[in-house]
Amino acid sequence: MATLPSFPSPAAPDAPSKSVLALQGLDQALLDAEIVDPATSLPIPSGGEDTTTGLSEKTRKRLKDLGIVELFAGALIQLPLKCLP
């Protein structure tokens, strides 16, 4: 009768680093997010051609009607980079 092969004793795997554990479950978009200074704002120009925000005159008029007179950091990051100062 043949004997069963001997396997090594089980060992616990190395624990992942704290930085790897902290990132578990985070979406790649959050990992690649750009940090924006929260104090940044940009006034929305009224009338005429707008070269700073890239917003159409209709959109700027609607924002003004809603009482929105400036864009804050979160909104600024959504604008095309060529429009920002």
N, C-alpha and C positions, 0 to 999 in steps of 0.2 A: 504494500500500500504506500502511495506517494504522500509526502507531507505537504501541507499548504505553504506557499511562499510567505516569507516574513516581510511585512511592510513597516516603514519607519513610523514611529509614534506621531500622532497628529500634533501640529504646532499652530499656534495662532498667527495669522498674517500680520505684517507690520501695519500699525494704525496709520491712516492718512494724516497729513499735517493739518494743523488748525486752519490754515488758510484755504486748503482744499475743502475741508468740511464746511467752512463759512460760505463757500461759493456753491455748494450743492443745491440744485433746484433753481438757481437763478437763470433767467433767460439771457441769452447772449446779448440781446439789445441792452439790458441793464449793465452787463459787464463792459460793454463798449460805449456806454453813455458819455456824453460830453458834459463836463461840469461847467455851469454858467454862473457868473456872479449874480446873486439875487438882487443886488442893488441896480443892475443894469436896466435902463428903460429907454424908450425912443418915442418922442412925440409923433402923433399921426398928423401929417400936414393936411390942411383943408384946401380944397379947390386946386385947380391947375394940375400940372404934371408932377408926379411923385417919383423922385429918384432915390429915396431913402428906404422905403418899406416894400416897394414892389406891389402894393395893393392897388386895385383899380379904384377909380374915382367913386364908383357906385358902392363899393365895399367901405371905403373911407367915410362916405356920407352916411351909410347905415350905422357904422360904428359910432359916429358923432351923434346920430339920432338916439342911440342907446346910451349915450353918456360916456362912451369910451374915448378918451383923448390921448392915451399913450399905450404902447405895447410894453409889457414887462418881460423879464428874462425868459420865462418859459415860452412865450409867444415869439420872442425874437429869434430863438434858436431854430424855429420852423421856417424862417424866411430864407430865401436864397442867399448864399454867402456874398454874392456880388453886390447885394443891396446894402449890406451893413457897412458902417463907417470904418 
